[in-house]
Amino acid sequence: MAGRTRESLVTAPQKERIVAAESVPLRNNLIQLSSLAQKFGNRLSAAETELGNRMKLTQAEQTRELLPWETKSTFLQQMQAREFSGYTWQNEKELDRLIANQKAGLAWTDAERNRAQELAVAEQNYKNTLKLNSYLGYGDVFELDWNKEIA
């Protein structure tokens, strides 16, 4: 403004009117930009919310898809512990049968008592192997309950 009016005689009120007249389109543009910024801000907020919801759903889906692999890993760790300890599924069923007979009121013979003790020692070795695998960093090892229904 000063460059355009330097060589001419312009009073202060004239200068103010010129500035006011030239600033009207700029103010209108500023108003339009601020309304657009507000609209885009609202759209951006909605998009961020939608993205957050989709991320939660994706994370839940990945967790659900990972479950069979975690179960398989746990099963393999149990199989490895059984292999190392010598405590087989048959041994477990035999020990369970002996304990069930005792709970039912049947007395053990000396041979059954000795066998139950051998199986209990083997079971403890199996559990210790599971704990050792967990301690060594093979993940959280837990024993699967095959009698529990899967939901």
Residue pairs with C-beta under 8 A, 6 or more apart in sequence:
1 15
1 18
1 19
1 22
5 15
5 18
10 18
71 144
73 139
74 139
74 141
74 142
74 144
75 144
77 130
77 133
77 138
77 139
77 141
78 130
78 141
78 143
78 144
80 129
80 133
81 87
81 126
81 129
81 130
81 133
81 141
82 88
82 89
82 126
84 129
85 122
85 125
85 126
85 128
85 129
86 122
86 125
87 119
87 122
87 123
87 125
87 126
91 119
91 122
91 123
92 123
94 115
94 119
95 116
95 119
95 120
95 123
98 108
98 112
98 115
98 116
98 119
99 116
101 108
101 112
102 108
108 116
130 141
130 143
131 141
133 141
134 140
134 141
